[in-house]
Amino acid sequence: QITLKESGPTLVKPTQTLTLTCTFSGFSLSTSRVGVGWIRQPPGKALEWLALIYWDDDKRYSPSLKSRLTITKDTSKNQVVLTMTNLDPVDTATYYCAHRLPGRYSFDYWGQGTLVTVSS
Amino acid sequence: QSALTQPASVSGSPGQSITISCTGTSSDVGGYNSVSWYQQHPGKAPKLMIYDVSNRPSGVSNRFSGSKSGNTASLTISGLQAEDEADYYCSSYTSSLPYVFGTGTKVTVL
């Protein structure tokens, strides 16, 4: 059974750096074709894909946020970490991590999400 | 890369069929068979309903079906039920990045 759970701060000040951790179980990020992504959703708005890391450490980022994002994995801990720098109130959103359906461009398992508010 | 275009809302009565459209370009929806659909109930995480245009994951009702014509993909819900009331998002692989989501559609069961 695949599960994912996001953790991190709920409140961040503008210009600060956000670090979110996705802890998962039921699969290994060292298995071929496996990937974990991050998606966010501002309150009342649409989903926005942020980043993805593959089993082979290949990484993809949303072009509009690429300069501010870093995604890493710790296979031994079954964790994926997303770092976002220079936070702004517009970054207020629920942040989800999700398991990529192997070999497909879809996310078949999602975490419950964590709401991050950016405010002074 | 712009978001894929979906109607803001679609409604139908119980038992009816409804269709949600997802319009992109030849660089995303039209160029690849990698369109997915997600259902999201309020306060919940999205749930994968369709992948690769028309494939249903295990456990998803066969009342949900997907198709594509040109640059537009569609999700059809047949035999509409109260539990289908939710937000629906499409997504697609693109020539420049692996994922782009749609603007989202609110489905209301009358």
Interface residues (C-beta under 8 A of the other chain):
Chain A: G37 I39 A46 L47 E48 W49 L52 R60 S62 P63 Y96 L101 R104 Y105 S106 F107 D108 W110 G111 Q112 G113
Chain B: Q1 A3 Y32 S34 S36 Y38 A45 P46 K47 L48 Y51 D52 P57 Y89 S91 S92 Y93 S96 L97 P98 Y99 V100 F101 G102 T103 G104
